[in-house]
Amino acid sequence: MSIKLKKSDAMTVKTVKPRESVFLDTNSLKWLPWVIEGTWFKLLNVDMKTGGYTMILKVDPENDAPVHGHVGAVEGLILEGEFGYDEDRGPGMHYVWEPAGAIHQPDSPGGFTMFAVMHGPLLGYNDDGSIAAVVDGKFMYQMALDGGVADHIKVDYPDIN
């Protein structure tokens, strides 16, 4: 099956121009400390329905993450550096997909930066296996708001100003 979309002057469907720019200069956002020591984030967007969020994540060299889980799938593009799980490694410009329900402990000997879409919350665990933290879009938004870099995110959490 082959489909080719092409521009046509006879098109009856009209485009809808956005009310404001759909682009964000991520260089204008400062790095904020994240929930794992030695990690930093720039929050790009949140999904109020799923608790997911989109961010740029930076991890310092020699930083092994604690065991954590993902309620929703995670998609990412490694921009620089590498990370992985034992022999399964992903260097720069590799795409990563982690399934919903994944529980793992990635490592990054040299550090990395990644564009990441979290399709649901991240779960942090205590030593006894109980849940220590639920890092969802609302939590991330509050962190960005507290850090002064949330003006670009259009959400309406009634209990957050």
Secondary structure as a PSIPRED ss2 file (coil, helix, strand):
# PSIPRED VFORMAT (PSIPRED V4.0)

   1 M C   1.000  0.000  0.000
   2 S C   1.000  0.000  0.000
   3 I C   1.000  0.000  0.000
   4 K C   1.000  0.000  0.000
   5 L C   1.000  0.000  0.000
   6 K C   1.000  0.000  0.000
   7 K C   1.000  0.000  0.000
   8 S C   1.000  0.000  0.000
   9 D C   1.000  0.000  0.000
  10 A C   1.000  0.000  0.000
  11 M C   1.000  0.000  0.000
  12 T C   1.000  0.000  0.000
  13 V C   1.000  0.000  0.000
  14 K C   1.000  0.000  0.000
  15 T C   1.000  0.000  0.000
  16 V C   1.000  0.000  0.000
  17 K C   1.000  0.000  0.000
  18 P C   1.000  0.000  0.000
  19 R C   1.000  0.000  0.000
  20 E C   1.000  0.000  0.000
  21 S C   1.000  0.000  0.000
  22 V C   1.000  0.000  0.000
  23 F C   1.000  0.000  0.000
  24 L C   1.000  0.000  0.000
  25 D C   1.000  0.000  0.000
  26 T H   0.000  1.000  0.000
  27 N H   0.000  1.000  0.000
  28 S H   0.000  1.000  0.000
  29 L C   1.000  0.000  0.000
  30 K C   1.000  0.000  0.000
  31 W C   1.000  0.000  0.000
  32 L E   0.000  0.000  1.000
  33 P E   0.000  0.000  1.000
  34 W C   1.000  0.000  0.000
  35 V C   1.000  0.000  0.000
  36 I C   1.000  0.000  0.000
  37 E C   1.000  0.000  0.000
  38 G C   1.000  0.000  0.000
  39 T E   0.000  0.000  1.000
  40 W E   0.000  0.000  1.000
  41 F E   0.000  0.000  1.000
  42 K E   0.000  0.000  1.000
  43 L E   0.000  0.000  1.000
  44 L E   0.000  0.000  1.000
  45 N E   0.000  0.000  1.000
  46 V E   0.000  0.000  1.000
  47 D C   1.000  0.000  0.000
  48 M C   1.000  0.000  0.000
  49 K C   1.000  0.000  0.000
  50 T C   1.000  0.000  0.000
  51 G C   1.000  0.000  0.000
  52 G C   1.000  0.000  0.000
  53 Y E   0.000  0.000  1.000
  54 T E   0.000  0.000  1.000
  55 M E   0.000  0.000  1.000
  56 I E   0.000  0.000  1.000
  57 L E   0.000  0.000  1.000
  58 K E   0.000  0.000  1.000
  59 V E   0.000  0.000  1.000
  60 D C   1.000  0.000  0.000
  61 P C   1.000  0.000  0.000
  62 E C   1.000  0.000  0.000
  63 N E   0.000  0.000  1.000
  64 D E   0.000  0.000  1.000
  65 A C   1.000  0.000  0.000
  66 P C   1.000  0.000  0.000
  67 V C   1.000  0.000  0.000
  68 H E   0.000  0.000  1.000
  69 G E   0.000  0.000  1.000
  70 H E   0.000  0.000  1.000
  71 V C   1.000  0.000  0.000
  72 G C   1.000  0.000  0.000
  73 A C   1.000  0.000  0.000
  74 V E   0.000  0.000  1.000
  75 E E   0.000  0.000  1.000
  76 G E   0.000  0.000  1.000
  77 L E   0.000  0.000  1.000
  78 I E   0.000  0.000  1.000
  79 L E   0.000  0.000  1.000
  80 E E   0.000  0.000  1.000
  81 G E   0.000  0.000  1.000
  82 E E   0.000  0.000  1.000
  83 F E   0.000  0.000  1.000
  84 G E   0.000  0.000  1.000
  85 Y E   0.000  0.000  1.000
  86 D C   1.000  0.000  0.000
  87 E C   1.000  0.000  0.000
  88 D E   0.000  0.000  1.000
  89 R E   0.000  0.000  1.000
  90 G E   0.000  0.000  1.000
  91 P E   0.000  0.000  1.000
  92 G C   1.000  0.000  0.000
  93 M C   1.000  0.000  0.000
  94 H C   1.000  0.000  0.000
  95 Y E   0.000  0.000  1.000
  96 V E   0.000  0.000  1.000
  97 W E   0.000  0.000  1.000
  98 E E   0.000  0.000  1.000
  99 P C   1.000  0.000  0.000
 100 A C   1.000  0.000  0.000
 101 G C   1.000  0.000  0.000
 102 A C   1.000  0.000  0.000
 103 I E   0.000  0.000  1.000
 104 H E   0.000  0.000  1.000
 105 Q C   1.000  0.000  0.000
 106 P C   1.000  0.000  0.000
 107 D E   0.000  0.000  1.000
 108 S E   0.000  0.000  1.000
 109 P C   1.000  0.000  0.000
 110 G C   1.000  0.000  0.000
 111 G C   1.000  0.000  0.000
 112 F E   0.000  0.000  1.000
 113 T E   0.000  0.000  1.000
 114 M E   0.000  0.000  1.000
 115 F E   0.000  0.000  1.000
 116 A E   0.000  0.000  1.000
 117 V E   0.000  0.000  1.000
 118 M E   0.000  0.000  1.000
 119 H C   1.000  0.000  0.000
 120 G C   1.000  0.000  0.000
 121 P C   1.000  0.000  0.000
 122 L E   0.000  0.000  1.000
 123 L E   0.000  0.000  1.000
 124 G E   0.000  0.000  1.000
 125 Y E   0.000  0.000  1.000
 126 N C   1.000  0.000  0.000
 127 D C   1.000  0.000  0.000
 128 D C   1.000  0.000  0.000
 129 G C   1.000  0.000  0.000
 130 S C   1.000  0.000  0.000
 131 I E   0.000  0.000  1.000
 132 A E   0.000  0.000  1.000
 133 A E   0.000  0.000  1.000
 134 V E   0.000  0.000  1.000
 135 V E   0.000  0.000  1.000
 136 D C   1.000  0.000  0.000
 137 G H   0.000  1.000  0.000
 138 K H   0.000  1.000  0.000
 139 F H   0.000  1.000  0.000
 140 M H   0.000  1.000  0.000
 141 Y H   0.000  1.000  0.000
 142 Q H   0.000  1.000  0.000
 143 M H   0.000  1.000  0.000
 144 A H   0.000  1.000  0.000
 145 L H   0.000  1.000  0.000
 146 D H   0.000  1.000  0.000
 147 G C   1.000  0.000  0.000
 148 G C   1.000  0.000  0.000
 149 V C   1.000  0.000  0.000
 150 A C   1.000  0.000  0.000
 151 D C   1.000  0.000  0.000
 152 H C   1.000  0.000  0.000
 153 I C   1.000  0.000  0.000
 154 K C   1.000  0.000  0.000
 155 V C   1.000  0.000  0.000
 156 D C   1.000  0.000  0.000
 157 Y C   1.000  0.000  0.000
 158 P C   1.000  0.000  0.000
 159 D C   1.000  0.000  0.000
 160 I C   1.000  0.000  0.000
 161 N C   1.000  0.000  0.000
